[in-house]
Amino acid sequence: MLAVASFGAPCLAQVDPGAATAAAAPAPAESGALIPSPEGLAMPKLDFTATPEIEADFDKYFYFHRANTTFAEAYADIHECDALASGSSIYLGGNAATAGAVAQYGVLPAAIGSAIGSAIADAIFGSAARREQRRVNLRNCMGFKEYKRYGLARDLWTEFNFEEGMGRKKEDRRNDALARQALVASGPAPTTKELGL
């Protein structure tokens, strides 16, 4: 008798599966990538006089553009590529030289020295490597989406871009920069030379 009752309940739910699951269905999650309105956004200044020093930094300071692209498309593309590019972290491996120090002085001094040395080395070298990796990933992603890359002077670039090496930028600063990058990417065609990937 108990077996019949336990097998009967699933059968009743199958008669009207909507009735059994409607009350338990979770609310849909809100998207974190809401596309902002371009209204009120100021187009960043892109005009500058190129010098050999400025051109030498085009691998760091650049912007994207794709013809016949709406602001919404550009924002979605930039937001996606930013998320992909921000996910990478580069850390260098260990060093066999620490084994000698551990054997000579013990574990605690080696651990303290390693922690301090690693923190300093990561602040100096790791941050730069993560910034470079982010730029490369961003260039590859936007290139895959058929955006063209154009060089820009550093002072103009910093007005609507950001660099991350030691940590993630605050979301309001990040989203404002991404919206302004989308405005440029979907705006008038650049008059400067395309750089390629």
Secondary structure, DSSP 8 states (H G I E B T S, - for coil): -HHHHHHHHHHHHHHSHHHHHTTT-------S------TT-----------HHHHHTTTTSEEEE-TT--HHHHHHHHHHHHHHHHT--------TTHHHHHHHH-HHHHHHHHHHHHHHHIIIIIHHHHHHHHHHHHHHHHHHTT-EEEE--HHHHTTT----SSS---HHHHHHHHHHHHHHHTSS---S-B---
